[in-house]
Amino acid sequence: MTHNLEITTAGVPLGNAEKALIMLHGRGGSAQDVLNLSQHLNVADFALLAPKATNHTWYPYSFIAPVDQNEPWLSSALEIVAHTVQTALDNGINGENIYFFGFSQGACLTLEFLARNGHRYGGAVAIIGGVIGDKIDRSNYKGDFAQTPIFIGTSNPDMHVPVERVHASASILTEMNADVTVKVYDNFGHSINEEEIAWANKLVFT
């Protein structure tokens, strides 16, 4: 199964915006679900772009399953993110003004895409996620983030995302010259809390 390029937009029209936020929904979610979160973020002057996953899932198995089990869904999902980035670029938005927000499966996809495409971006927020695969293949990850701010929030424990993978992902991004902040909330559950939103606005959407 592969994904079709279907992007729901909101906020400032792309042709009029100087900044763009790419929002990636979680498993079982939708583009509109994740766009609704934007009302809590300091992104009133952003174009918002939310691609949609086929059948509401970016890949069928756990993000820490062997990568082959999640193909070709995973490669297709990464291509969808790349096309969404290119859509922003084609509309005159510079790479350093492109931002990312992902939750759960969308957070994993966000971090995997970023680690494979290290550049100076505006910033990124990943709530409960980590780079993808049963084993981390560091050779997949290249580039220089030039101190792009990245905020990762998570619960410990989390039913889907081990906190050890969160920290390992943060280490990779830091090695790639990102300015990474991780906040771990004990027994919070698989959701987004107000403090994470506050950190996102303070560190990324300033």
N, C-alpha and C positions, 0 to 999 in steps of 0.2 A: 504494500500500500504506500502511496505517496500523497503528498499534500498539494492542493491547488492554491495558487496565489490569490488570496481573498483578504483584502485589508480593509478594516473598518476604521474610518477617520473621525476625529472630533477636534475640538479646540480651534485654534487659529487655522484658517485654510493654508495648505502647504505653500501656495504661491506667495502668501503674505507673511509667512513666519520666518524668523531668524533661527529658531531652535525647534528641534523635533524630539519627541519622546516615543520610543518603541516599547510597547507594553505586551508582554507575553503571558497568557493565561495558563492556569494549571490544568491538570487532568480533570475532565468532567466540567470544566468551566467554559467560558465563551469570551469572544472579543469584547462584547458589551460588559460582561462582568468585570473584566480588568479595567476597562475604560472608566467604569463607575468609581474606581478607587482614586482616579485623578483629582476628584473634587477635594481630596484631603492633602494634595501635594501642591507645592508652590509652582504651578506650571500654567498659570493663566495665559501666558504669552507664548505657549508652545503649540505647535501642531502635534496632534496625538495620532499614532498609527498602531493599530492592534491587528496583526494577522490572525487568521483563524485556523485551528488545527482540524483536519478531517476527523469526524466522529469524536470531536472534543478531546483528542489525545495526541500528543506530539510523537509518542513512541509507546509500544504496547506493554513493555515489561518495566521492572524497576530500573532506575538510572544506574544502579550498581550491578545489573545483570551483565553477562558478557555482551560486548558491543554488537556482535554478529546477530544476537537474538533480537535486537532492536532495529536492525536494518530490514528494508531500505527506508523505514520511517525516519530514523534519526538523521541520515544524510539529507533526506528531503526537507526535514524541519530546519536544519542548518542552512539549506539553500533558501528557504522561505525568509529566514531572518536576513540573509545576505541581500535578497531582492528588496526587502523592506528598507534596509539601509540605503541601497542604491536608489530607491524611490525618493528618499529624502535628499540624497546628493544631487539627483537629477533635477530637483526643484530648487536648487541653489543653496541648500543648507550645508555648511561646512562640516567636516567630520568632527571637529572639536565642539560643535554645537549639537551633536547627536547624543541622546541619552537613552538609557535602557531601564526598564522596570520589569521584573519577573517574579512570580510567586510559584512555589512548589515545583512542579514539572517545568513551568515556565522559567523559574529561577535557575534550574539545572541547565536548561537550554541557553539561557542568557550567559551563564558563566562559561559553558563549553564554547559558545560562539566567540565570546570575548577572548578566551585563552588561545583560541586558534587564530585570532585576528587582532593581535595586539597593536593598537594605535592610540593616539591621543583622541579620546572622546570627551564629551561633556561630563559624563559620569554614569554610574550604574548602581542600581539597587536590586539586590537579590534576597528575597525573603524565603528561607528554608530551601537551600539548594547547594549543589556542589558540582564539580566537573564530572563527566559521565564515563562509566565503564566499570567493570569488575576490578580492573587494575588500572592505575593511572599510567598512561603512555605519555611521558613528558616530551617525547619527540614531536607530538602533535601541536605543541604550544610554542608559538614564536611571536616575536614582535616586542615593541617597547611602548608601554602605556604613557610614558612621559608624565607620570604623576597624576593620571586620571583618578579621580576619587571614586572608590567603590565601597559601598556599604553592604554588608551581609549580616542579616539577622536570623536567628534560629532558636528553636526550643531544644532543650536537652532533658530527657530523651525526646526524640521524634520518631514516629512510627515508620517513616519512610526514609529519612535522611540522617545517617549517623553523624554525630558532631565531629568525629574524627575526620570525616571526609570534608566537612566544612572548613576545618582548620587546614587540612592539606591543600584545599583549593585556594584558600587565602594565601598560603605560603607561595604557591606557584605564581599567583598574580603579583605578589610583592616582589618576587624574584624578577618579574617582567616589568618592574618599575611602576606599578600601580600604587596609589595611596589607599591602602585597604584598612577598613575598620570593621571589626567583627563584634557583635553583641550576642551573647548567649543567655537565654532566659530559661531558668529551671522550671520544668514541668508546666510550661505555658500551653503546650498543645500545638496542633498543626493549623495555625492561623496567624493573622497579622495583629500586632498590638499597637497601641497609640504611641508608645515610646519609640518603636521602630519607625513609624511615620515621622515623628519629630526628628529623629536622627537623619532620616533621608532628606528632610527639608533643610536641616542644618548643614549637612556635609555635601550634599549633591545638588539639590535644587535651591541653591542660595540666591 
